[in-house]
Amino acid sequence: MRLGEKLKEKGLITQEQLDVALREQKSTGALLGEVLHNLGFVSQEAITEILAQDAGVECVKLKEYSFSDEAIKLVPEAFARMHKVVPVSVDNGTLKVAMANIFDVAVIDELQDLTKYYVEVAACTEDDIIEAINRCYGTEGAQAPEATDIKVDGQPIETLIEENIRLAEMQVGAEGEAADYTAVAPVIKLMDLLITYAAAQEATDLHIEPDEKLIRTRFRVDGILHQGPSLPIALLSPITVRIKIMSGMNISETRLPQDGRIKFTMDNKVLDLRISSFPTTFGETFAMRLLDKEKLVRGLESLGFSKSNLKIFRKAIEKPHGIILATGPTGSGKTTTLYSTLTYLNSLERKIITVEDPVEYELPIIRQSQVNPKAGLTFAVGLRSILRQDPDVIFVGEIRDSETAEMAVRAALTGHLVFSTLHTNDAVGAIPRLMDMGVEPFLLASSLTAAIAQRLVRTICNRCKEEMTPDPSLVDLLGNEEAIRGMKFYHGKGCSHCGGTGYRGRIAVIELLNISPAISDLIIKRADSNTIKTVALKEGFKVLKEDGIEKIEQGITTIEEILKLF
């Protein structure tokens, strides 16, 4: 009996869910278990248990295990991470390992050849495997590889980039002339390598910027731009043509900005690239946003919520109606928070519809639309139409005007759960902002459920993390003497892995305002922000700085990163 049938027989999924998953699998080519889990129909644990029973092996939970040092030494970290294998114990010539894919006979054979031990396999979920690997070997290897370690076809990627720059320049010529720009093979290879390089470095953006005598490439990693390879100016025309062909732009239009998308496959993983072109003095400049679903859609626990805030947030999003707002400047991670929330809520029992600008990533089952002001489809028009589509959950990309705000409130009052974003500096500021847009206080008090404000801060590189004594003047700037008394401080001293910055990755600093009955009364009375904030603080509300101080105490980030927010 196949996996889907077994899950259905045990009552874990319905025939309808199986049919949806099979259709999704046909279009994506992914494994059925992976599709079922991504759609939220069944847990990894349930799938693993079924597969373990089918294979006749033990199903283990590694969180409670104490691992044998002898076993860990037998399996190299690189092998463990590549094949998602954890060495559990070794006894009497037998090495017991936990695997995410217990049917991968080739890996089992390779492991036996490598260790010279008979390998006994146990089944485990992929998430548990990754967490266990980090416990056994440390978290350093979980990070992206260094640039010098990235290889394509067995060669260092930096060498290949230089080689293709040279070949492209020879083929195009010093004057930038070529018979057919669409057939300049080294340029095609060069663009693929630059995107691969950006993705391997976990960059969120790749910029192609022409100057008078050269083309600059820059990569945004952890919110900071880093210089990449410089390209000869002669390659500007073929590179421009190549990007436009890849992203579906109009090749002949060079005077107006354009937008496009690219589906890019790397190591069996599909990246979605959003491309923007803009005419400048020396030619068209391109900004390429790299969207990786694994990073864009995350578990709620990994977004940056404190334990208390996560409990409040989950309670808010599980209500059948109301408005939940995410506030903060552009680039503060609002989309990641809301996409992750929609994925958490996604199921066949709920109809979720979005209207966005633009659609960042396609989510299964969820109906997504993109605003088109030229055609008359604005947020307000889209929201009005969505209400006739019988939705349960609505996501409006941004509340920009009074009409959209009024429609969002009306949707919440008529039994819909509404998510949206708002540009305010803090969570409390969302209340007067909506009132300024013309929303009546009594309607706002009845519809608003919660508001969060967030910022992104860089996290300390685990490879070079060390305890340190901070500058007393910086500690004074933090304030809140009681909270920081006796606290340990950490920083990254800088290493090749983090490019000498001391940071690798980012996390959200979050404040969450829960609209309690007392705050609802203040909204009806048109109380100012300070009054609302005072009451919220008495009820346990933590401002951004407090959440930031907690993350400093936990060794997640540094004083300097938190002070940048204020």
VOGU-3710 file (C-alpha; in Angstrom, 3 decimals, decimal comma):
1> mrlgeklkek> 0,000/0,000/0,000  1,377/3,434/-0,929  2,114/6,209/1,592  -1,004/8,235/0,750  -3,280/5,208/1,135  -1,700/4,285/4,458  -2,143/7,791/5,826  -5,759/7,756/4,673  -6,370/4,321/6,214  -5,116/5,586/9,581
11> glitqeqldv> -7,442/8,596/9,375  -4,576/11,094/9,185  -5,719/12,582/5,850  -8,923/12,525/3,814  -9,340/11,394/0,214  -9,872/15,034/-0,744  -6,549/16,029/0,839  -4,794/13,128/-0,883  -6,216/14,171/-4,263  -5,020/17,755/-3,722
21> alreqkstga> -1,548/16,520/-2,725  -1,288/14,204/-5,730  -2,164/17,073/-8,083  0,398/19,277/-6,353  2,995/16,495/-6,599  2,326/16,088/-10,318  3,043/19,766/-10,936  6,083/20,077/-8,635  7,682/16,637/-8,884  8,338/16,601/-5,114
31> llgevlhnlg> 7,949/13,552/-2,870  4,362/12,949/-1,726  5,293/13,072/1,958  7,001/16,434/1,444  3,959/17,801/-0,424  1,530/16,607/2,271  3,647/18,218/4,986  4,105/21,519/3,096  0,341/21,734/2,572  -0,145/21,319/6,320
41> fvsqeaitei> -2,200/18,120/5,951  0,013/15,865/8,050  3,011/16,216/10,364  6,543/15,033/9,626  6,278/12,744/12,651  3,231/10,913/11,230  4,907/10,415/7,845  8,117/9,174/9,467  6,230/6,671/11,645  4,404/5,234/8,622
51> laqdagvecv> 7,641/4,911/6,630  9,423/3,319/9,611  6,663/0,721/9,989  6,842/0,018/6,254  10,607/-0,524/6,424  10,486/-2,460/9,693  12,864/-0,087/11,499  12,685/1,823/14,768  11,264/5,371/14,792  13,187/7,597/17,218
61> klkeysfsde> 12,905/11,073/18,719  16,394/12,474/19,114  15,590/15,306/21,522  15,797/12,865/24,431  18,980/11,114/23,228  22,488/11,406/24,615  24,806/10,723/21,721  27,925/8,571/21,875  31,137/10,549/21,318  32,658/7,426/19,773
71> aiklvpeafa> 29,823/7,234/17,213  30,040/10,956/16,382  33,772/10,631/15,619  33,033/7,880/13,077  30,812/10,084/10,854  32,306/13,306/9,403  30,165/16,407/9,897  30,050/17,157/6,159  28,678/13,661/5,454  26,098/13,964/8,268
81> rmhkvvpvsv> 24,815/17,319/7,001  24,804/16,367/3,332  22,861/13,118/3,815  20,903/14,103/6,975  22,335/11,301/9,085  22,987/11,354/12,852  25,273/8,760/14,501  23,448/7,598/17,635  25,564/4,831/19,159  28,163/2,192/18,399
91> dngtlkvama> 28,152/-1,274/19,931  29,767/-4,603/19,084  30,678/-3,674/15,517  27,334/-2,016/14,754  26,865/1,717/14,183  23,317/2,900/14,819  22,295/5,998/12,868  19,098/8,006/12,533  18,188/9,061/8,982  15,599/11,305/7,390
101> nifdvavide> 15,458/9,044/4,317  15,686/5,461/5,549  15,285/4,083/2,005  18,513/5,661/0,702  20,474/2,416/0,322  23,357/4,168/-1,462  24,023/6,381/1,578  23,860/3,383/3,931  26,361/1,487/1,763  28,642/4,528/1,570
111> lqdltkyyve> 28,497/4,934/5,349  29,429/1,268/5,875  32,412/1,654/3,518  33,427/4,871/5,285  33,218/3,598/8,870  33,915/-0,136/8,332  30,969/-0,823/10,672  27,666/-2,565/10,017  25,053/0,225/9,906  21,701/-0,128/11,676
121> vaacteddii> 19,152/2,466/10,602  16,444/4,232/12,627  13,881/6,678/11,216  13,592/10,283/12,347  12,078/13,547/11,086  14,274/15,904/9,094  13,811/18,745/11,609  14,953/16,487/14,468  17,933/15,336/12,406  19,106/18,898/11,700
131> eainrcygte> 18,663/19,918/15,345  20,593/16,821/16,485  23,415/17,458/13,997  23,781/20,976/15,393  23,918/19,525/18,916  26,510/16,890/17,982  28,796/18,978/15,794  27,908/22,570/16,749  25,902/25,065/14,676  28,812/26,417/12,631
141> gaqapeatdi> 28,434/23,928/9,800  24,763/24,767/9,495  25,677/28,114/7,982  26,232/28,798/4,288  29,602/27,688/2,869  32,359/30,221/2,454  32,812/31,655/-1,039  36,061/29,741/-1,547  34,257/26,459/-0,716  31,470/26,900/-3,283
151> kvdgqpietl> 32,063/24,605/-6,226  30,237/24,201/-9,531  31,103/21,169/-11,666  33,973/20,483/-9,268  35,615/23,907/-9,693  35,623/26,918/-7,309  32,850/29,296/-8,338  35,092/32,381/-8,161  37,479/30,792/-10,683  34,583/29,983/-13,025
161> ieenirlaem> 33,233/33,554/-12,768  36,635/35,011/-13,714  37,021/32,523/-16,557  33,597/33,330/-18,023  34,194/37,082/-17,695  37,375/36,628/-19,781  35,671/34,380/-22,360  32,665/36,715/-22,671  34,903/39,757/-23,138  36,828/37,962/-25,894
171> qvgaegeaad> 33,625/36,892/-27,649  31,905/40,275/-27,398  35,011/42,370/-28,087  36,290/45,553/-26,503  33,597/47,647/-28,179  30,791/45,515/-26,788  29,686/44,341/-30,225  28,409/40,821/-30,909  26,505/39,290/-33,778  23,822/37,952/-31,455
181> ytavapvikl> 23,729/38,928/-27,797  21,264/36,118/-27,048  23,878/33,497/-28,045  26,899/34,699/-26,046  27,390/31,450/-24,103  29,914/32,771/-21,515  27,483/35,577/-20,576  24,685/33,033/-20,084  26,990/30,953/-17,875  28,239/34,077/-16,065
191> mdllityaaa> 24,733/35,174/-15,022  23,928/31,662/-13,780  27,139/31,672/-11,733  26,430/35,109/-10,213  22,958/34,000/-9,120  24,381/30,735/-7,732  27,062/32,704/-5,873  24,441/35,052/-4,395  22,212/32,166/-3,291  25,122/30,240/-1,740
201> qeatdlhiep> 26,082/33,334/0,263  22,456/33,607/1,453  22,174/37,030/-0,186  18,701/38,531/-0,367  19,551/40,791/-3,333  21,945/40,878/-6,270  22,615/44,282/-7,870  24,032/44,759/-11,387  25,094/48,438/-11,647  26,803/50,016/-14,669
211> deklirtrfr> 29,343/52,807/-14,109  31,250/54,784/-16,726  34,066/52,235/-17,155  32,847/49,039/-15,491  29,822/47,135/-14,205  29,645/46,675/-10,433  28,005/43,672/-8,802  26,917/43,882/-5,175  25,293/41,335/-2,881  23,105/42,185/0,100
221> vdgilhqgps> 23,867/39,759/2,927  22,212/40,205/6,333  20,980/43,631/5,247  24,468/44,936/4,311  25,739/45,389/0,737  29,035/43,680/-0,139  31,101/44,273/-3,260  31,164/41,435/-5,798  33,152/40,891/-9,015  33,599/43,892/-11,323
231> lpiallspit> 32,646/43,220/-14,947  33,968/44,917/-18,127  31,636/47,628/-19,423  31,718/45,900/-22,833  29,484/43,174/-21,354  26,672/45,588/-20,431  24,560/45,004/-23,548  24,746/41,183/-23,564  24,148/41,046/-19,780  21,159/43,384/-20,126
241> vrikimsgmn> 19,704/41,230/-22,906  20,329/38,032/-20,947  18,580/39,302/-17,800  15,619/40,596/-19,795  15,217/37,302/-21,653  15,418/35,311/-18,405  12,851/37,513/-16,654  10,440/38,037/-19,557  11,065/41,777/-20,002  10,853/43,731/-23,234
251> isetrlpqdg> 14,368/43,695/-24,749  13,757/46,722/-26,969  12,521/48,986/-24,141  15,469/50,736/-22,467  13,945/54,072/-21,409  11,365/52,903/-18,867  11,599/50,782/-15,688  10,432/47,170/-16,028  9,659/44,274/-13,702  10,090/40,565/-14,272
261> rikftmdnkv> 10,545/37,177/-12,589  12,956/34,280/-12,963  12,589/30,673/-11,789  16,121/29,493/-11,049  17,005/25,897/-10,114  20,056/25,263/-7,959  20,902/21,921/-6,301  17,350/20,638/-6,899  15,970/23,733/-5,156  13,898/26,305/-7,021
271> ldlrissfpt> 14,570/29,975/-6,270  12,124/32,683/-7,285  13,876/35,882/-8,410  12,035/39,164/-8,694  13,797/41,510/-11,134  13,559/45,284/-11,420  15,284/47,322/-14,138  15,815/51,075/-13,937  17,382/53,381/-16,575  20,414/55,336/-15,292
281> tfgetfamrl> 23,063/57,595/-16,817  25,360/54,730/-17,825  22,725/52,156/-18,738  20,057/50,043/-17,098  20,692/48,915/-13,520  19,133/45,704/-12,218  18,051/44,742/-8,712  17,400/41,014/-8,322  15,535/39,912/-5,162  16,214/36,259/-4,323
291> ldkeklvrgl> 13,219/34,572/-2,727  13,830/31,208/-1,098  10,633/29,637/0,247  12,593/27,842/2,965  13,629/31,229/4,355  10,560/33,253/3,376  8,118/30,803/4,965  9,267/29,672/8,394  7,804/28,164/11,522  6,302/30,706/13,904
301> eslgfsksnl> 8,824/29,639/16,574  11,784/30,737/14,429  10,549/34,238/13,556  11,839/35,960/16,699  8,783/35,952/18,991  9,513/35,589/22,704  7,668/32,701/24,381  5,056/35,000/25,924  4,488/36,926/22,682  4,249/33,722/20,634
311> kifrkaiekp> 1,494/32,439/22,933  -0,468/35,712/22,528  0,088/35,775/18,757  -1,102/32,195/18,257  -4,243/32,945/20,267  -4,890/36,041/18,117  -4,471/34,326/14,746  -6,688/31,409/15,733  -9,668/33,712/16,267  -12,303/33,490/13,513
321> hgiilatgpt> -12,342/37,236/12,808  -10,526/40,494/13,482  -7,631/42,541/12,080  -3,990/41,705/12,777  -1,459/44,291/11,619  2,293/44,036/11,046  4,044/47,399/11,188  7,568/48,559/10,506  9,669/50,076/7,720  10,408/48,420/4,378
331> gsgktttlys> 12,766/45,486/4,819  11,804/44,738/8,423  10,593/41,197/7,711  6,829/41,856/7,718  6,264/39,697/4,623  8,125/36,737/6,150  6,053/37,014/9,343  2,725/37,197/7,518  3,551/34,517/4,895  4,621/32,187/7,709
341> tltylnsler> 1,367/32,936/9,515  -0,736/32,250/6,420  1,120/28,958/5,896  0,424/28,044/9,542  -3,309/28,715/8,999  -3,464/27,133/5,539  -5,822/24,154/5,207  -8,574/22,820/2,961  -11,137/23,933/5,553  -10,148/27,594/5,143
351> kiitvedpve> -10,285/29,750/2,038  -7,429/32,240/2,108  -7,198/35,019/-0,481  -4,530/37,688/-0,800  -4,099/40,913/-2,716  -0,436/41,955/-2,772  2,039/44,328/-4,379  3,827/42,274/-5,558  3,154/38,587/-4,898  6,429/37,604/-3,223
361> yelpiirqsq> 5,990/33,829/-3,416  3,307/31,441/-4,612  1,758/29,529/-1,702  -0,167/26,270/-2,333  -3,993/26,346/-2,040  -3,948/30,068/-1,121  -5,463/32,276/-3,866  -3,083/35,178/-4,513  -3,546/38,261/-6,683  -1,371/41,245/-7,502
371> vnpkagltfa> -2,551/44,838/-7,601  -2,549/46,565/-10,979  -3,387/50,276/-10,577  -3,202/50,878/-14,360  -5,998/48,356/-14,837  -7,921/49,727/-11,857  -7,072/46,919/-9,421  -6,022/48,695/-6,234  -5,922/47,272/-2,708  -9,373/48,740/-1,987
381> vglrsilrqd> -10,925/47,406/-5,210  -9,293/44,010/-4,708  -10,477/43,801/-1,106  -14,029/44,711/-2,081  -14,046/41,949/-4,697  -12,433/39,428/-2,338  -15,361/39,772/0,051  -17,601/38,330/-2,669  -15,338/35,259/-2,954  -16,493/33,779/0,389
391> pdvifvgeir> -13,080/33,881/2,097  -12,270/32,934/5,680  -8,880/34,673/5,829  -7,810/37,761/3,863  -4,334/39,214/3,437  -4,102/42,782/2,144  -0,525/43,726/1,258  -0,773/47,207/2,772  -3,372/49,609/4,121  -2,464/52,819/2,297
401> dsetaemavr> -5,646/54,867/2,258  -8,970/55,416/4,000  -10,919/53,285/1,512  -8,711/50,227/2,102  -8,817/50,794/5,877  -12,620/51,038/5,831  -12,927/47,854/3,746  -10,547/45,966/6,074  -12,606/46,943/9,109  -15,828/45,986/7,365
411> aaltghlvfs> -14,346/42,593/6,457  -13,286/41,954/10,058  -16,714/42,957/11,407  -18,469/40,593/8,996  -16,615/37,523/10,256  -13,298/37,493/8,373  -9,760/37,267/9,723  -7,773/40,060/8,065  -3,985/40,459/7,929  -2,270/43,559/6,608
421> tlhtndavga> 0,728/45,856/6,998  0,955/49,500/7,991  3,857/51,932/7,978  4,159/53,119/11,573  7,131/53,243/13,931  5,620/51,051/16,648  2,660/48,786/17,365  0,702/51,363/19,366  1,089/53,860/16,507  -1,157/51,684/14,329
431> iprlmdmgve> -4,210/52,861/16,306  -3,955/56,650/15,695  -2,797/55,943/12,117  -6,041/54,102/11,319  -8,063/56,836/13,029  -6,280/59,418/10,868  -7,455/57,405/7,857  -11,037/57,952/8,964  -11,816/54,704/10,777  -14,354/55,377/13,535
441> pfllasslta> -12,991/54,558/17,026  -15,896/52,267/17,975  -15,412/50,262/14,753  -11,656/50,059/15,295  -12,092/48,891/18,885  -14,430/46,130/17,706  -12,250/44,907/14,830  -8,576/45,295/15,791  -7,211/42,147/17,482  -3,453/42,729/17,620
451> aiaqrlvrti> -0,647/44,818/16,148  3,003/43,873/15,939  6,005/46,052/15,171  9,291/44,517/14,131  12,820/45,250/12,966  15,547/42,932/11,708  18,896/42,698/13,503  21,956/40,675/12,571  22,742/37,597/14,651  26,199/36,802/15,995
461> cnrckeemtp> 28,263/34,380/13,908  28,349/31,085/15,822  31,760/30,210/14,415  33,589/33,143/16,037  31,196/33,985/18,907  32,890/34,895/22,173  32,073/36,621/25,444  33,187/40,237/25,672  33,115/43,304/27,915  31,123/46,058/26,173
471> dpslvdllgn> 31,926/49,743/26,068  30,253/51,255/29,198  28,950/54,165/27,118  27,030/51,737/24,901  25,578/49,984/27,940  24,423/53,373/29,266  22,661/54,059/25,977  20,633/50,877/26,426  19,185/52,190/29,702  17,018/49,780/31,690
481> eeairgmkfy> 19,679/49,204/34,357  17,743/46,470/36,181  17,408/44,327/33,051  21,103/44,486/32,128  22,644/44,157/35,593  24,854/41,040/35,676  24,173/40,246/32,012  26,784/38,529/29,865  27,558/40,100/26,498  28,789/38,409/23,325
491> hgkgcshcgg> 30,091/39,382/19,901  31,669/37,787/16,863  35,375/38,550/16,641  35,260/38,057/12,839  36,276/35,064/10,756  36,399/33,964/7,116  32,969/32,384/7,475  31,215/35,685/8,273  33,506/37,787/6,073  35,086/39,382/9,137
501> tgyrgriavi> 31,801/41,038/10,156  31,112/38,908/13,242  27,519/38,392/12,074  25,709/35,684/10,132  21,934/35,704/9,589  19,160/37,951/10,892  16,258/37,671/13,314  13,280/39,906/14,080  13,016/42,021/17,209  9,272/42,142/17,881
511> ellnispais> 6,772/43,991/20,050  3,208/42,698/20,177  0,235/44,803/21,271  -2,729/42,681/22,270  -6,005/44,649/22,133  -7,447/43,941/25,561  -10,866/45,223/26,814  -9,087/48,074/28,637  -7,292/49,172/25,454  -10,535/48,861/23,455
521> dliikradsn> -12,174/51,289/25,905  -9,295/53,740/25,397  -9,648/53,490/21,615  -13,367/54,332/21,856  -12,445/57,365/23,991  -9,850/58,453/21,381  -7,042/58,231/23,941  -3,602/59,269/22,715  -0,765/56,827/22,057  1,022/57,497/25,346
531> tiktvalkeg> -2,077/56,695/27,405  -2,680/53,466/25,463  0,985/52,508/25,825  0,937/53,117/29,592  -2,022/50,767/30,050  -0,473/48,175/27,718  2,795/48,208/29,707  0,847/47,490/32,906  -0,703/44,496/31,111  2,720/43,068/30,198
541> fkvlkedgie> 3,412/44,739/26,841  7,130/44,653/25,942  8,509/47,357/23,666  11,059/46,686/20,920  14,007/47,681/23,113  13,032/45,200/25,846  12,778/42,385/23,304  16,138/43,464/21,917  17,746/43,374/25,389  16,391/39,836/25,845
551> kieqgittie> 18,073/38,798/22,590  21,355/40,354/23,779  21,068/38,390/27,032  20,419/35,171/25,092  23,612/35,763/23,077  21,682/36,129/19,818  22,782/39,652/18,883  24,910/42,573/20,080  24,375/45,928/21,783  25,406/47,727/18,582
561> eilklf> 22,678/46,026/16,547  19,954/46,884/19,058  21,115/50,494/19,419  20,799/50,918/15,630  17,041/50,598/16,057  16,672/53,641/18,298
//
